[in-house]
Amino acid sequence: MKISELIPKVEGIEIAVLLEDEGADYSVFLRNGKEDIIEGIIITSVGYGEDPSTGEKIRTSTLRHSLEVMLPKEIAKIELIVPEVFGLYNEYWVSFWIDEQLFDKKFLFLPDAIQPEKLKLLPDFGRKGILLS
């Protein structure tokens, strides 16, 4: 048996970068689109890449967030995100439990994927944003 067969596939969990109501700020949200309650949720975020003018490697601080529980279809705000990091890879690792099974998934926003002209109305969130699932 391959190790990949032991790791459960994560479906129904989404990360979105949404434009805040005032129109200048952005926030990252997690959505539990599953029919299950998820618990013991840990999210880590980091940005990395290169400065285009110097080629120097850039890495932001790694931030860690936790949520005790999310009900089915619930949405939770994770963090603010500033436009200065939109040119980087923005990586989010989400780990959580359903019953006694551990799940985790990496979400990766590519450089310049988060741009005002690329935002679309996301009905489940009721705002414009970029969605990864």
Z-matrix of the N, CA and C atoms (Angstrom, degrees):
N
C 1 1.439
C 2 1.531 1 108.70
N 3 1.313 2 115.55 1 135.36
C 4 1.456 3 121.12 2 178.58
C 5 1.523 4 110.03 3 -81.10
N 6 1.327 5 115.53 4 150.31
C 7 1.462 6 120.33 5 179.15
C 8 1.526 7 110.36 6 -60.87
N 9 1.342 8 117.76 7 -34.20
C 10 1.464 9 120.83 8 -179.86
C 11 1.525 10 111.86 9 -63.17
N 12 1.333 11 117.48 10 -23.68
C 13 1.460 12 120.59 11 177.62
C 14 1.527 13 111.56 12 -77.02
N 15 1.317 14 117.58 13 -19.57
C 16 1.455 15 121.70 14 179.35
C 17 1.529 16 112.98 15 -85.60
N 18 1.317 17 116.28 16 -22.33
C 19 1.461 18 121.12 17 -177.62
C 20 1.523 19 108.80 18 -88.43
N 21 1.319 20 117.71 19 119.38
C 22 1.462 21 119.12 20 -178.59
C 23 1.528 22 111.93 21 -70.24
N 24 1.319 23 115.72 22 141.06
C 25 1.461 24 121.60 23 177.98
C 26 1.531 25 109.08 24 -74.92
N 27 1.322 26 116.26 25 135.88
C 28 1.458 27 121.43 26 -179.43
C 29 1.528 28 108.64 27 -95.43
N 30 1.315 29 115.02 28 122.19
C 31 1.462 30 121.35 29 175.40
C 32 1.523 31 108.26 30 -131.02
N 33 1.329 32 116.08 31 150.72
C 34 1.457 33 120.14 32 175.48
C 35 1.510 34 115.42 33 86.47
N 36 1.322 35 117.49 34 1.24
C 37 1.465 36 121.20 35 176.55
C 38 1.520 37 107.27 36 -106.80
N 39 1.334 38 116.65 37 131.56
C 40 1.461 39 120.85 38 -175.65
C 41 1.524 40 111.02 39 -130.85
N 42 1.318 41 114.41 40 147.76
C 43 1.468 42 122.53 41 172.42
C 44 1.530 43 106.15 42 -119.16
N 45 1.330 44 115.34 43 134.15
C 46 1.461 45 120.03 44 179.21
C 47 1.520 46 110.15 45 -134.05
N 48 1.323 47 115.29 46 141.60
C 49 1.457 48 121.49 47 168.55
C 50 1.522 49 104.86 48 -101.15
N 51 1.334 50 115.57 49 119.43
C 52 1.457 51 120.99 50 -175.45
C 53 1.519 52 111.42 51 -117.31
N 54 1.312 53 114.31 52 144.48
C 55 1.459 54 121.46 53 173.53
C 56 1.521 55 107.16 54 -75.44
N 57 1.314 56 117.19 55 128.75
C 58 1.461 57 120.56 56 178.64
C 59 1.524 58 109.36 57 -71.50
N 60 1.300 59 116.80 58 163.99
C 61 1.466 60 122.84 59 -173.79
C 62 1.524 61 113.57 60 -56.70
N 63 1.321 62 117.52 61 -34.91
C 64 1.462 63 120.38 62 -177.87
C 65 1.526 64 112.09 63 -73.11
N 66 1.334 65 117.19 64 -18.50
C 67 1.447 66 120.48 65 174.01
C 68 1.514 67 117.25 66 92.64
N 69 1.334 68 119.27 67 1.26
C 70 1.457 69 119.74 68 -179.87
C 71 1.526 70 112.54 69 -118.33
N 72 1.316 71 116.98 70 -21.04
C 73 1.457 72 121.38 71 -176.53
C 74 1.524 73 110.61 72 -107.12
N 75 1.329 74 114.95 73 153.42
C 76 1.467 75 121.59 74 179.35
C 77 1.524 76 109.09 75 -125.14
N 78 1.326 77 115.25 76 147.31
C 79 1.456 78 121.33 77 176.43
C 80 1.519 79 109.38 78 -134.94
N 81 1.337 80 115.42 79 156.05
C 82 1.458 81 122.53 80 177.67
C 83 1.524 82 107.84 81 -104.09
N 84 1.332 83 115.40 82 133.66
C 85 1.456 84 122.20 83 -178.59
C 86 1.519 85 110.06 84 -125.59
N 87 1.319 86 114.87 85 149.88
C 88 1.460 87 123.01 86 173.53
C 89 1.522 88 107.48 87 -112.04
N 90 1.340 89 116.31 88 136.08
C 91 1.470 90 121.27 89 177.60
C 92 1.513 91 109.60 90 -123.45
N 93 1.317 92 115.11 91 127.22
C 94 1.453 93 120.89 92 172.87
C 95 1.526 94 107.20 93 -90.48
N 96 1.318 95 116.57 94 95.25
C 97 1.454 96 121.78 95 179.44
C 98 1.517 97 112.69 96 -86.16
N 99 1.317 98 116.79 97 4.34
C 100 1.464 99 121.57 98 -178.88
C 101 1.530 100 110.56 99 -81.10
N 102 1.308 101 115.32 100 166.66
C 103 1.463 102 121.61 101 173.84
C 104 1.524 103 110.60 102 -88.70
N 105 1.327 104 116.91 103 -0.33
C 106 1.463 105 122.67 104 -178.34
C 107 1.518 106 110.84 105 -103.08
N 108 1.323 107 115.70 106 152.22
C 109 1.459 108 121.61 107 168.77
C 110 1.525 109 106.96 108 -76.39
N 111 1.331 110 116.62 109 134.58
C 112 1.463 111 119.81 110 175.23
C 113 1.524 112 107.65 111 -111.32
N 114 1.339 113 115.18 112 145.12
C 115 1.462 114 120.25 113 -174.23
C 116 1.521 115 110.78 114 -135.11
N 117 1.340 116 114.73 115 165.47
C 118 1.460 117 120.20 116 176.46
C 119 1.512 118 112.26 117 55.60
N 120 1.311 119 116.51 118 46.35
C 121 1.465 120 122.70 119 -172.68
C 122 1.530 121 110.07 120 -81.81
N 123 1.315 122 115.71 121 128.30
C 124 1.465 123 122.10 122 175.71
C 125 1.524 124 107.67 123 -125.14
N 126 1.329 125 116.17 124 130.22
C 127 1.460 126 122.27 125 178.64
C 128 1.519 127 107.70 126 -124.00
N 129 1.324 128 116.57 127 128.12
C 130 1.462 129 120.14 128 171.86
C 131 1.523 130 107.86 129 -114.56
N 132 1.314 131 115.76 130 144.38
C 133 1.463 132 120.05 131 178.47
C 134 1.518 133 109.27 132 -133.59
N 135 1.343 134 114.02 133 143.34
C 136 1.458 135 120.37 134 177.64
C 137 1.527 136 108.08 135 -154.23
N 138 1.306 137 115.88 136 147.13
C 139 1.456 138 121.67 137 173.92
C 140 1.519 139 109.13 138 -114.48
N 141 1.320 140 116.62 139 142.97
C 142 1.466 141 119.77 140 178.81
C 143 1.522 142 110.31 141 -153.70
N 144 1.329 143 115.48 142 157.84
C 145 1.459 144 120.99 143 179.92
C 146 1.511 145 110.07 144 162.35
N 147 1.334 146 115.07 145 -152.90
C 148 1.463 147 121.60 146 -179.81
C 149 1.512 148 110.45 147 -129.51
N 150 1.320 149 115.10 148 147.57
C 151 1.463 150 121.05 149 172.62
C 152 1.527 151 106.33 150 -73.85
N 153 1.342 152 118.81 151 119.90
C 154 1.473 153 119.97 152 -175.87
C 155 1.520 154 114.23 153 -63.70
N 156 1.325 155 117.82 154 -26.35
C 157 1.465 156 119.10 155 -178.37
C 158 1.528 157 112.98 156 -83.13
N 159 1.338 158 117.60 157 -29.22
C 160 1.466 159 119.54 158 -176.48
C 161 1.520 160 113.60 159 -115.41
N 162 1.338 161 117.20 160 -18.14
C 163 1.457 162 120.77 161 -176.08
C 164 1.518 163 112.74 162 77.78
N 165 1.333 164 116.15 163 3.46
C 166 1.467 165 121.12 164 179.79
C 167 1.527 166 110.25 165 -70.59
N 168 1.320 167 115.80 166 137.61
C 169 1.466 168 120.88 167 178.97
C 170 1.526 169 109.64 168 -70.83
N 171 1.338 170 114.84 169 139.30
C 172 1.456 171 122.03 170 179.93
C 173 1.526 172 107.65 171 -123.80
N 174 1.336 173 115.67 172 138.41
C 175 1.465 174 120.76 173 175.08
C 176 1.525 175 107.37 174 -144.74
N 177 1.321 176 116.02 175 128.05
C 178 1.459 177 119.61 176 177.86
C 179 1.525 178 109.19 177 -82.13
N 180 1.294 179 115.85 178 170.68
C 181 1.465 180 120.13 179 172.47
C 182 1.522 181 108.78 180 -64.76
N 183 1.315 182 116.23 181 148.60
C 184 1.451 183 120.82 182 173.91
C 185 1.526 184 107.76 183 -85.39
N 186 1.321 185 115.60 184 124.81
C 187 1.464 186 120.84 185 178.39
C 188 1.518 187 108.70 186 -104.33
N 189 1.316 188 115.74 187 144.82
C 190 1.462 189 121.33 188 179.11
C 191 1.519 190 109.01 189 -124.22
N 192 1.316 191 115.19 190 135.68
C 193 1.459 192 122.08 191 179.98
C 194 1.521 193 107.89 192 -131.39
N 195 1.309 194 116.25 193 152.19
C 196 1.458 195 118.50 194 176.04
C 197 1.526 196 110.03 195 -140.23
N 198 1.307 197 114.15 196 148.77
C 199 1.462 198 122.99 197 175.33
C 200 1.523 199 106.70 198 -132.16
N 201 1.306 200 117.04 199 138.35
C 202 1.457 201 119.32 200 -179.43
C 203 1.522 202 111.57 201 -71.54
N 204 1.326 203 116.30 202 -46.71
C 205 1.465 204 119.62 203 -174.25
C 206 1.526 205 109.72 204 -154.81
N 207 1.332 206 115.64 205 147.76
C 208 1.464 207 122.13 206 171.11
C 209 1.520 208 107.94 207 -132.47
N 210 1.302 209 114.77 208 129.69
C 211 1.453 210 121.03 209 178.01
C 212 1.522 211 110.01 210 -77.30
N 213 1.330 212 118.31 211 164.15
C 214 1.465 213 120.48 212 176.11
C 215 1.533 214 110.69 213 -55.38
N 216 1.328 215 115.83 214 136.43
C 217 1.470 216 125.24 215 178.26
C 218 1.526 217 114.09 216 67.87
N 219 1.320 218 117.77 217 8.57
C 220 1.459 219 121.26 218 -179.62
C 221 1.524 220 110.79 219 -77.94
N 222 1.331 221 115.55 220 149.35
C 223 1.464 222 123.42 221 178.53
C 224 1.523 223 108.06 222 -121.48
N 225 1.339 224 116.37 223 136.44
C 226 1.469 225 121.23 224 179.30
C 227 1.523 226 110.24 225 -131.89
N 228 1.323 227 115.07 226 136.48
C 229 1.459 228 120.79 227 175.18
C 230 1.521 229 108.52 228 -76.93
N 231 1.337 230 116.18 229 130.89
C 232 1.456 231 121.63 230 -177.35
C 233 1.528 232 111.59 231 -99.70
N 234 1.339 233 116.46 232 -52.56
C 235 1.462 234 119.27 233 -176.59
C 236 1.521 235 110.07 234 -164.93
N 237 1.328 236 114.75 235 163.22
C 238 1.458 237 121.20 236 169.11
C 239 1.519 238 107.54 237 -80.02
N 240 1.323 239 116.33 238 151.38
C 241 1.465 240 120.66 239 174.34
C 242 1.523 241 107.04 240 -133.41
N 243 1.317 242 116.38 241 133.98
C 244 1.467 243 121.12 242 -175.19
C 245 1.528 244 110.27 243 -98.80
N 246 1.335 245 117.27 244 144.96
C 247 1.471 246 121.16 245 -179.28
C 248 1.532 247 113.94 246 -56.72
N 249 1.319 248 118.45 247 -22.62
C 250 1.465 249 121.05 248 -179.87
C 251 1.525 250 112.35 249 -62.46
N 252 1.322 251 118.93 250 -21.06
C 253 1.471 252 120.74 251 -179.88
C 254 1.531 253 112.64 252 -101.88
N 255 1.319 254 118.29 253 3.35
C 256 1.474 255 120.92 254 -179.33
C 257 1.526 256 111.99 255 -64.48
N 258 1.319 257 118.49 256 -24.44
C 259 1.461 258 122.47 257 178.67
C 260 1.526 259 113.54 258 -81.09
N 261 1.323 260 116.83 259 -0.38
C 262 1.460 261 122.35 260 179.61
C 263 1.529 262 110.26 261 -103.11
N 264 1.320 263 116.18 262 167.66
C 265 1.458 264 120.91 263 165.64
C 266 1.526 265 105.45 264 -73.30
N 267 1.320 266 118.41 265 126.97
C 268 1.459 267 122.23 266 177.86
C 269 1.514 268 107.58 267 -113.34
N 270 1.343 269 114.99 268 110.13
C 271 1.459 270 121.58 269 -171.89
C 272 1.528 271 110.36 270 -108.72
N 273 1.331 272 114.76 271 134.59
C 274 1.461 273 122.39 272 176.91
C 275 1.516 274 108.75 273 -126.52
N 276 1.336 275 117.20 274 123.35
C 277 1.468 276 122.91 275 173.47
C 278 1.510 277 106.54 276 -104.12
N 279 1.325 278 116.13 277 126.56
C 280 1.465 279 121.64 278 179.19
C 281 1.524 280 107.90 279 -118.02
N 282 1.324 281 116.60 280 123.63
C 283 1.461 282 122.44 281 176.43
C 284 1.520 283 107.95 282 -122.22
N 285 1.327 284 116.73 283 141.97
C 286 1.460 285 120.44 284 -178.66
C 287 1.527 286 109.90 285 -160.60
N 288 1.317 287 114.72 286 167.29
C 289 1.462 288 122.34 287 179.28
C 290 1.527 289 109.88 288 -114.81
N 291 1.313 290 115.75 289 140.14
C 292 1.467 291 122.83 290 165.71
C 293 1.517 292 104.60 291 -123.89
N 294 1.336 293 115.41 292 119.22
C 295 1.460 294 121.31 293 -171.88
C 296 1.531 295 107.36 294 55.23
N 297 1.307 296 119.19 295 -118.59
C 298 1.462 297 120.63 296 -179.79
C 299 1.528 298 112.01 297 -113.02
N 300 1.331 299 117.00 298 21.50
C 301 1.462 300 122.66 299 -178.70
C 302 1.532 301 109.61 300 -107.75
N 303 1.324 302 116.74 301 128.39
C 304 1.464 303 122.17 302 178.07
C 305 1.522 304 109.83 303 -90.10
N 306 1.331 305 115.83 304 135.92
C 307 1.460 306 123.26 305 177.49
C 308 1.522 307 107.87 306 -126.57
N 309 1.337 308 116.62 307 150.38
C 310 1.457 309 118.81 308 168.19
C 311 1.515 310 109.75 309 -155.00
N 312 1.330 311 113.69 310 154.72
C 313 1.462 312 120.17 311 -176.22
C 314 1.519 313 109.50 312 -152.12
N 315 1.333 314 114.90 313 143.47
C 316 1.459 315 121.48 314 176.08
C 317 1.525 316 108.72 315 -100.34
N 318 1.318 317 115.21 316 133.60
C 319 1.460 318 123.08 317 173.98
C 320 1.523 319 106.61 318 -116.01
N 321 1.336 320 117.94 319 133.08
C 322 1.455 321 121.29 320 -176.11
C 323 1.528 322 110.64 321 -132.28
N 324 1.335 323 115.23 322 115.11
C 325 1.462 324 120.95 323 171.68
C 326 1.525 325 106.65 324 -87.44
N 327 1.309 326 117.12 325 120.72
C 328 1.463 327 121.79 326 -179.86
C 329 1.524 328 110.44 327 -71.38
N 330 1.351 329 117.30 328 158.85
C 331 1.466 330 119.43 329 178.25
C 332 1.524 331 111.29 330 -54.18
N 333 1.304 332 115.05 331 135.64
C 334 1.468 333 124.12 332 178.22
C 335 1.523 334 113.66 333 63.87
N 336 1.333 335 119.51 334 14.67
C 337 1.470 336 121.56 335 174.01
C 338 1.522 337 110.50 336 -72.57
N 339 1.323 338 116.20 337 -27.91
C 340 1.467 339 121.49 338 -179.51
C 341 1.523 340 107.81 339 -96.82
N 342 1.308 341 116.20 340 97.21
C 343 1.460 342 122.75 341 179.87
C 344 1.530 343 108.32 342 -140.22
N 345 1.333 344 117.85 343 145.22
C 346 1.469 345 119.99 344 -177.37
C 347 1.529 346 113.88 345 -52.88
N 348 1.323 347 117.74 346 -37.75
C 349 1.461 348 120.35 347 -177.75
C 350 1.531 349 112.92 348 -73.40
N 351 1.324 350 117.77 349 -14.04
C 352 1.467 351 122.04 350 -179.60
C 353 1.528 352 113.21 351 -96.66
N 354 1.324 353 117.30 352 -4.46
C 355 1.456 354 120.91 353 -178.44
C 356 1.526 355 110.68 354 -69.48
N 357 1.325 356 115.18 355 140.72
C 358 1.468 357 121.69 356 177.25
C 359 1.516 358 108.20 357 -129.45
N 360 1.321 359 115.75 358 152.32
C 361 1.458 360 119.68 359 176.79
C 362 1.523 361 108.53 360 -66.38
N 363 1.315 362 116.44 361 125.04
C 364 1.460 363 122.64 362 178.82
C 365 1.526 364 107.40 363 -107.07
N 366 1.342 365 118.10 364 100.84
C 367 1.466 366 121.43 365 -173.60
C 368 1.533 367 114.28 366 -55.28
N 369 1.332 368 118.46 367 -39.24
C 370 1.458 369 120.27 368 -178.77
C 371 1.535 370 112.17 369 -65.65
N 372 1.320 371 116.55 370 -23.06
C 373 1.457 372 121.43 371 -178.90
C 374 1.529 373 111.49 372 -102.75
N 375 1.340 374 117.79 373 -18.79
C 376 1.464 375 121.60 374 179.85
C 377 1.512 376 113.71 375 72.23
N 378 1.333 377 117.62 376 20.47
C 379 1.472 378 121.91 377 -179.64
C 380 1.516 379 109.91 378 -149.10
N 381 1.332 380 114.56 379 172.07
C 382 1.449 381 120.59 380 175.35
C 383 1.524 382 109.35 381 -84.11
N 384 1.334 383 115.19 382 143.83
C 385 1.451 384 118.94 383 179.14
C 386 1.514 385 112.64 384 -178.96
N 387 1.315 386 114.99 385 -170.05
C 388 1.467 387 124.73 386 176.67
C 389 1.520 388 106.10 387 -119.97
N 390 1.342 389 116.53 388 132.92
C 391 1.456 390 121.52 389 -173.99
C 392 1.518 391 111.68 390 -119.67
N 393 1.325 392 116.19 391 136.81
C 394 1.469 393 122.57 392 170.27
C 395 1.521 394 107.64 393 -121.82
N 396 1.346 395 115.25 394 135.42
C 397 1.464 396 118.36 395 178.11
C 398 1.511 397 110.58 396 -135.45
